[in-house]
Structures are given as structure tokens and as C-alpha cells.
């Protein structure tokens, strides 16, 4: 049985925690920042967990992570 290829884009965007959850960066933090409040931009810097509805598809994209 051949190995499954990992999705290269997903490799760069997601990391696995010690308990097996998937961590991601938040969106809307790259440009058009002058209209967003300081508090909103500060909260966008933090990472967050992937929703449980998307967890299965991420695990399929990253079989060996």
C-alpha cells in the first residue's frame, strides 16, 4: 500500500497540539487593517482551534501529522 500524500497548503497552515486538536491562525488579519479597531487586530493575532465540524477533513489532508 503506498503512502498518502499530505496536502502542502494544509501543512503550512495547521499544527497539531499535544492532545490531538488542530490549531489554526485567524483570518482577516493581513490587509485593510486601518478600519479595524486595535482590540480586533490584537485578538486576530491569537491562534485558535479548528471547529469540530472541520476536524475530520483536516485530519484527512494531514494523515501523518
Secondary structure, DSSP 8 states (H G I E B T S, - for coil): -------HHHHHH-EE-TTS-EEE--SS-SS--TTS-HHHHHHHTS-EE--HHHHHHHHHH-TT-
